[in-house]
Amino acid sequence: MSQLFYVWPFVRLGLADVWRHKTRSFLTMLGMVFGVASVIAMLAVGEGASQQALESIKRLGSQNILLSSEKPPESSGSGAGRSKLAMYGLLYEDEQRIRETVPEVLLTVPARMVRRNTRFSDRQMELRVVETEPTWFDVVDRPLLAGRVLRTHDLEVNANVCVLTELGVRRLLAAEEMVGQLIRIGSGTFEVVGIVKNAEGGAVQAPDSEADVYIPISTGKKLFGDTVIRYTTDGHPEGERIELGQIIVKMSSTEAVEAGSKAMEAMLARFHKKRDYKINVPLTLLREAERTKKTFNVVLGAIAGISLLVGGIGIMNIMLASVTERTKEIGIRRAIGARKSRIIVQFLINTCVLSIGGGGLGILLGVAIPMVITLTTDMPTVIQPYSLFLAFGISAGIGILFGLYPAMRAASLDPIEALRHE
């Protein structure tokens, strides 16, 4: 309590000095205000972007391995070569080999993706048709909004049923009753049995997209086959035969993912002469994204810290000017017995009032900026509590550090020379 009574007069004196030079003090505090606000805001934006990327990767499943067909560069041709049928990609045999030879595989989900014209009444649009099995919805987390998803029975009887994403429903069916409607997909008629939430835009390496329609893979093979023929602008037919566009493999644990991906890489390399496939491991992407997040936060923090440093230099500059202005006052205080330590404390408290006041205003501004960004741009921002303490602590520390030199300079003034100062 005695220490509080010792410090309080200096705090009151510091506040009075700040109030006496309101404009100068406010302009000096602005450096700290914007420095603290930039630290909080930049870390919030960085954290929001990082968490969005991490969530996108997590939705793929940390136990999943995604295999996809990829056209090798040498398969591309021109002129007469365009008329040839390009055969590449994953095979039904690949899925069977993975199930039978790779240890700790829980399940495999085959899928074929082809964009086809979809029609309902007088409305039509091109959707990506995903020919797959019911287990797709066990490994790809898409909440069911209405109806049901595909069933094993649909696969066994080659049922003409489909599940639409929410975005596909809004664009194609508009205000119609969703579940139970009949739509045309290519040359086939399908009953809509369910609606699922679509993948969020920008999802990293997502196995599906915003506007998909899911049908049993057995039905797709029966109606459409494995070959897709397209015509170029100059009339040349381009044909592709791809048995499977994608295989999602779910492992028994995250520990088995790395070994499983290596085993699949070795197996596919053995049976595919050309590298017409790609392997994505969400767990690896997740770990890389977490490492990038840490680096990103350090860089953003360093950049924002420079703003605080500039604010600290501004405080030092104004305090040195204050020492010059108050030289005679310091001389009088020293002449009547004030110790050097009290002079140092007085000027340090002045700088702390400026830096801590600026830090407090900076926190308010730093919290407001991410909110405005989120409301105006839909960009997610996340304010971490540690960023508030970090920014405020740095501002207070910079105030003490940059106020120490002016305070010591004021305390070291010779009383007689100070009294002569005009």
C-alpha positions, -999 to 999 in steps of 0.1 A, spaced: 0 0 0 29 24 8 43 18 -27 10 28 -42 10 61 -22 46 66 -34 37 61 -71 3 77 -72 15 114 -72 37 106 -102 8 89 -120 -13 120 -113 15 143 -125 19 122 -156 -18 123 -164 -18 161 -159 12 165 -182 -6 144 -209 -38 164 -205 -18 197 -206 -5 188 -241 -35 170 -254 -28 173 -291 9 164 -288 1 135 -265 -27 121 -288 -5 123 -319 23 105 -300 -1 78 -288 -13 72 -323 19 52 -331 11 28 -303 -26 27 -311 -20 16 -347 9 -6 -337 -12 -26 -312 -43 -26 -335 -22 -39 -364 -7 -67 -343 -42 -79 -332 -58 -74 -366 -31 -91 -386 -29 -121 -363 -67 -124 -364 -68 -123 -402 -39 -148 -404 -55 -171 -378 -89 -170 -396 -73 -179 -429 -53 -207 -414 -82 -222 -395 -103 -221 -427 -76 -240 -446 -71 -265 -417 -109 -271 -414 -111 -278 -452 -83 -303 -448 -98 -319 -417 -131 -324 -435 -112 -348 -459 -105 -370 -429 -72 -375 -412 -75 -413 -418 -83 -410 -455 -60 -413 -485 -73 -399 -518 -62 -416 -551 -73 -399 -583 -68 -404 -620 -45 -380 -638 -39 -377 -675 -2 -381 -682 13 -353 -704 23 -378 -732 -13 -388 -736 -21 -354 -751 -21 -352 -788 -31 -329 -817 -44 -333 -852 -51 -369 -860 -41 -379 -826 -72 -363 -812 -94 -390 -828 -78 -417 -807 -92 -431 -775 -71 -421 -745 -71 -448 -718 -56 -440 -684 -63 -437 -647 -73 -459 -619 -88 -494 -625 -114 -515 -606 -85 -539 -601 -66 -512 -583 -93 -509 -557 -94 -547 -552 -56 -549 -549 -56 -521 -523 -84 -539 -503 -66 -572 -503 -29 -563 -500 -25 -530 -481 -26 -536 -443 -51 -518 -420 -75 -506 -447 -110 -502 -433 -128 -496 -465 -123 -483 -501 -148 -461 -519 -146 -460 -558 -160 -431 -577 -163 -418 -613 -168 -381 -620 -182 -369 -653 -199 -336 -661 -233 -341 -677 -262 -320 -687 -290 -322 -661 -326 -312 -669 -358 -306 -649 -388 -293 -667 -376 -263 -687 -345 -257 -665 -312 -273 -672 -276 -270 -660 -244 -289 -661 -236 -308 -629 -208 -331 -620 -222 -366 -618 -204 -387 -591 -210 -424 -597 -201 -440 -564 -212 -464 -536 -232 -457 -504 -200 -458 -483 -190 -425 -500 -211 -407 -473 -192 -426 -446 -159 -410 -455 -170 -376 -470 -188 -356 -443 -218 -339 -459 -248 -334 -436 -281 -348 -449 -307 -320 -453 -337 -340 -466 -346 -376 -477 -318 -402 -476 -285 -410 -491 -276 -439 -514 -282 -474 -501 -267 -508 -508 -299 -520 -524 -297 -491 -549 -263 -505 -559 -275 -541 -562 -306 -534 -584 -290 -506 -605 -316 -482 -592 -321 -449 -611 -319 -427 -579 -298 -397 -571 -288 -375 -543 -283 -338 -550 -262 -312 -533 -280 -281 -518 -266 -258 -545 -277 -281 -573 -312 -282 -559 -315 -244 -557 -303 -239 -592 -322 -268 -609 -354 -274 -589 -358 -238 -576 -391 -236 -557 -403 -272 -565 -407 -299 -539 -372 -314 -538 -373 -350 -527 -393 -373 -551 -388 -352 -583 -377 -369 -615 -348 -353 -633 -329 -362 -665 -292 -368 -663 -277 -374 -697 -299 -401 -713 -313 -414 -680 -342 -404 -657 -335 -404 -620 -356 -399 -589 -342 -374 -563 -341 -393 -530 -320 -370 -509 -304 -336 -505 -270 -331 -488 -251 -299 -479 -227 -290 -506 -189 -286 -501 -179 -251 -491 -163 -231 -518 -125 -232 -518 -123 -265 -499 -87 -277 -502 -84 -309 -524 -121 -318 -517 -133 -350 -533 -165 -333 -543 -177 -299 -554 -204 -274 -547 -228 -287 -574 -227 -325 -575 -253 -352 -581 -246 -387 -567 -258 -419 -584 -250 -456 -578 -218 -465 -597 -235 -497 -610 -263 -476 -626 -237 -452 -641 -217 -480 -656 -248 -496 -671 -262 -464 -686 -231 -444 -695 -203 -469 -697 -166 -460 -690 -160 -440 -722 -167 -403 -726 -167 -388 -761 -164 -350 -766 -160 -329 -797 -136 -300 -800 -144 -267 -816 -129 -279 -849 -151 -310 -849 -125 -336 -839 -138 -362 -815 -119 -367 -782 -125 -399 -763 -114 -409 -728 -118 -442 -711 -114 -440 -673 -126 -468 -652 -124 -449 -619 -118 -413 -614 -111 -416 -577 -106 -441 -549 -110 -429 -513 -92 -453 -489 -100 -451 -451 -73 -465 -429 -78 -479 -394 -58 -451 -377 -38 -420 -384 -7 -439 -376 -13 -463 -405 -18 -435 -430 18 -429 -439 27 -466 -443 -5 -472 -462 2 -444 -487 37 -457 -494 23 -492 -499 -3 -479 -524 24 -458 -542 45 -489 -546 16 -511 -558 3 -485 -583 38 -479 -597 41 -516 -603 9 -520 -623 8 -486 -641 36 -481 -667 28 -443 -669 21 -422 -638 -16 -417 -646 -26 -413 -609 -21 -389 -580 -21 -396 -543 -32 -370 -518 -28 -376 -481 -49 -351 -460 -29 -359 -429 3 -347 -446 -15 -316 -459 -27 -309 -424 7 -311 -408 22 -289 -435 -6 -264 -431 0 -263 -393 37 -256 -399 28 -229 -424 4 -214 -399 31 -210 -373 55 -194 -398 27 -171 -410 19 -159 -375 55 -152 -368 59 -132 -400 27 -112 -394 37 -106 -358 71 -93 -369 56 -70 -395 31 -56 -370 58 -54 -343 77 -29 -365 47 -6 -362 50 -8 -324 87 0 -327 80 31 -347 55 41 -320 81 36 -294 106 58 -313 78 85 -314 74 83 -276 112 86 -270 113 116 -293 85 134 -275 99 126 -241 134 140 -251 116 171 -261 97 171 -228 130 168 -209 143 199 -227 112 219 -220 112 210 -183 149 214 -177 144 242 -152 117 223 -134 140 193 -130 168 216 -117 145 231 -90 134 196 -79 170 184 -77 180 215 -58 154 210 -31 165 174 -26 147 152 -51 167 120 -57 176 108 -92 154 77 -88 123 99 -83 131 119 -115 135 86 -134 102 73 -120 84 105 -129 94 104 -166 90 66 -169 54 70 -156 48 97 -182 59 74 -210 39 45 -195 8 67 -195 13 73 -232 22 37 -242 -4 20 -220 -31 45 -230 -22 40 -266 -22 2 -260 -57 3 -245 -71 23 -274 -52 0 -298 -69 -31 -284 -103 -16 -289 -94 -7 -325 -77 -41 -331 -108 -59 -320 -131 -38 -342 -111 -41 -374 -114 -80 -377 -152 -76 -370 -155 -51 -398 -135 -73 -422 -157 -103 -414 -189 -83 -419 -179 -66 -451 -159 -94 -469 -172 -127 -453 -135 -134 -447 -132 -154 -414 -112 -137 -386 -103 -152 -353 -91 -130 -324 -69 -151 -301 -68 -140 -265 -30 -143 -264 -27 -116 -292 -44 -91 -269 -20 -97 -240 9 -99 -264 2 -66 -281 -6 -48 -248 25 -63 -231 47 -52 -260 33 -17 -259 39 -14 -222 74 -29 -226 83 -5 -254 70 24 -233 94 15 -205 123 7 -228 120 38 -249 112 60 -219 143 49 -200 168 69 -219 149 102 -216 143 95 -179 179 88 -172 190 119 -192 166 140 -171 179 125 -138 216 131 -148 211 169 -154 233 190 -132 210 210 -109 230 243 -113 232 241 -151 195 232 -152 186 262 -131 205 285 -155 186 270 -185 162 294 -202 
